[in-house]
Each structure stands twice: as C-alpha cells, then as structure tokens.
Amino acid sequence: MKTIVAAFASVAILAGAFASPSAAQAPVSSQSANPIVDFQGLAQVLRAGGNVILVRHGATFSNQADLDPFTFTDVAKQRNLNDKGKELAKAFGEAIRAAGIPVGKVYTSKFNRAYETAQLAGFKTIETTVDLSEGGLVVTPDENTRRAEALRTMLTKAPAPAKNDILITHKPNIIDALGKDWFDVKEGEASIFKPEAGTYHLLARVQMTDWPRIASPDR
C-alpha cells in the first residue's frame, strides 16, 4: 500500500494550501513520487494538536452493497467492515493512544462502517452526521454538492487547543470535496490537514496499516 507523508522540518506546516471553501473548487495537490517518510516528525505534529484527520472508513466486504441507503439503522442491509477492517480499526485507535495523540471531536457518517471504525478505535464521544454520509445516486446532485461543501468547511475548523479532530467518511465524499487526486484513496486511509485562517493545508496521507509506525517510528 502507498504511504504518503511529507517531510517535516521542525514540526513546520507543510504541503499545498487549499483556498477557503467559498473561494475555490480546485483540489489540494496530493503528494506523490518518492516522499520522505518521517513517522517521528508526524507523531510530533499530531501530539501538538491542531489538526483534522480525515479518514475513509475501514476495509469492508466487497460483495456487499447498501440495499437500503435511506435507513441508516438497518445495518444488515449495508456494506459493513470485514474482519480486517475491524482489526485495523482497533489497531488505529491503539496506535493513536500509544503515540500520545490527543483526540478532540470525532464525527462520522451515519453508515455503520464509518461509525464502527470510530467505535472499534475506542473513541469515546462520536457524533454521526449526514454531512459525512455517502449520498451518490440516492440523493440529488445539489445534496452531494452541499455535503462536499460541508466537508470542506469541517476541514477549515480548528480543533480545541491541543486536540486533533477526526472525521470518518466515504470515498465519494472525499473525492467530491478534495478532487481527483484522492481518486485512489484506500479504505482506512487518513488525510491529515492543518486548518489555518479559513484554509486547510495537507500535511500527510497515511494508510491505516502504518499507524503503529507513527506510535513506534522504529518499527
């Protein structure tokens, strides 16, 4: 799996800026070829707080579909986490705690695969919101656009002091909000952003399998 992490210079804020949601629709540029992987630097940045961690829900059963996407409570008719997804969600939360990364607010889609990712990670206060829920063809184009705008707005909001907020959503929402550079976003992948003065800056993209390396950079 591809891990994309920026080089960190004295815990500086790096990577491309994204204009405020009302100003532009151009996507953030994702970092690509031959990145410098610095898990220790990333851990430092996250321990300092002030970041938003945007996560695509964990691994799911590829032979399942959302048969009743209007009824969020009917889990049996949704695509759900598989065993790998559950295992990695738990490891994700364990690594967050082992690394001493402070977690503030946690928001997820109303679909179970997103909520369960947060729950298995051990996050205590989880708020579900339609703004992070997958819409696709079952909602109007206007509603998909509204949700993309809502996600971008959430990325501009600074967490409480010395905290990191976590958003767990779906691939279509991420692509709609951030653009084609996220077309390859994997299940469980996190994009870490720094909100600042109404904008947000991409710091890193990290696969869920690599969070233990953030907790223990020498692994």
NORCOR-V589991 format. One record per helix or strand of 2 or more residues. SS is the DSSP state (a for helix, b for strand). FROM is the first residue (numbers start at 0). LEN is the number of residues. If there is no record, write none. Layout:
ss=(SS	SS)
from=(FROM	FROM)
len=(LEN	LEN)
This chain:
ss=(b	b	a	b	a	a	b	a	b	a	a	a	b	a	a	b	b	a)
from=(3	16	38	50	74	82	102	111	125	129	135	140	163	170	179	189	198	207)
len=(2	2	10	6	3	16	6	9	3	3	3	16	6	8	3	7	8	8)
